Amino acid sequence: MTVLYDYWRSSAAYRLRIALAYLGMEYESIPVNLLTGEQRSAENLARNPQGLVPSLQVDGRMLSQSLAILEYLDETRAAGFLPADAAGRARVRSMAYAIAMETHPVCNLAVMRHAVSASGGAISNESWSQHFITRGLTGFEAMLDSPATGRFCHGDQLSLADICLVPQIYNARRWGVDLTAFPRIARIIEELEALPAVSAAHPDRWQPAT
Ligand SMILES: N[C@@H](CCC(=O)N[C@@H](CS)C(=O)NCC(=O)O)C(=O)O
């Protein structure tokens, strides 16, 4: 049985929901409540030694780190999340990392909360997120200025870059980032949001009833 240890608003978990839906893999979603600190429970630390989500139980293994999991799924399910050529893989990884390693981590809940409290109120969640997401998307928009960009970030095949972009744009909207300066991103997001696997993974579909 494939089990995703999930949180509805987690960008990293959202990446895996997109991939699992795209691959047509059935799985159970078990929520780990980040607002109550469940990620630091002994149970979650046993799955994910960093005390984060997501973790994926698949093929009798427990995996952590969303990009490593996406690459595992790509290699074991021939998903096509990475191109066949080395130059293409470098380009897709560079775009995925621009989001997953440069933009998303600084807007993590724990980082943002610390910034807000240490600034004594000068920084708000909104101002922090708007600053760093705008910075990240500015670079991403420039990376898309390439003949290798197609219907999606790299050609016409859903890739790691697209899977990272969708949750980042969800966050950008959530925090009121002005997206008008990013027309290439806007066009690709429209294409991506039309995919059933992408809409199936949207946080609103996974939000617990309260
Ligand atoms: N690089 C990790 C990032 C995971 C991550 O930052 N998860 C966040 C939610 S998106 C989390 O669990 N935050 C809880 C916390 O910081 O306490 C991955 O891609 O899996």
The ligand as a MOL file (V3000), in Angstrom:
LIG
                    3D

  0  0  0     0  0            999 V3000
M  V30 BEGIN CTAB
M  V30 COUNTS 20 19 0 0 0
M  V30 BEGIN ATOM
M  V30 1 N 12.9450 19.9360 1.1600 0
M  V30 2 C 11.8270 19.3120 1.8260 0
M  V30 3 C 10.9770 20.4060 2.4040 0
M  V30 4 C 9.9060 19.8640 3.3000 0
M  V30 5 C 9.2070 20.9900 4.0480 0
M  V30 6 O 9.7170 22.1140 4.1300 0
M  V30 7 N 8.0560 20.6740 4.5630 0
M  V30 8 C 7.3150 21.6770 5.3100 0
M  V30 9 C 5.9300 21.8200 4.7160 0
M  V30 10 S 5.9930 22.3690 3.0180 0
M  V30 11 C 7.2080 21.2320 6.7430 0
M  V30 12 O 7.0700 20.0590 7.0300 0
M  V30 13 N 7.2550 22.2070 7.6700 0
M  V30 14 C 7.0870 21.9480 9.0610 0
M  V30 15 C 8.0870 22.6490 9.9110 0
M  V30 16 O 8.9290 23.4000 9.3930 0
M  V30 17 O 8.0250 22.4550 11.1290 0
M  V30 18 C 11.0440 18.4700 0.8190 0
M  V30 19 O 11.0440 18.8300 -0.3530 0
M  V30 20 O 10.4630 17.4550 1.2060 0
M  V30 END ATOM
M  V30 BEGIN BOND
M  V30 1 1 1 2
M  V30 2 1 2 3
M  V30 3 1 2 18
M  V30 4 1 3 4
M  V30 5 1 4 5
M  V30 6 2 5 6
M  V30 7 1 5 7
M  V30 8 1 7 8
M  V30 9 1 8 9
M  V30 10 1 8 11
M  V30 11 1 9 10
M  V30 12 2 11 12
M  V30 13 1 11 13
M  V30 14 1 13 14
M  V30 15 1 14 15
M  V30 16 2 15 16
M  V30 17 1 15 17
M  V30 18 2 18 19
M  V30 19 1 18 20
M  V30 END BOND
M  V30 END CTAB
M  END
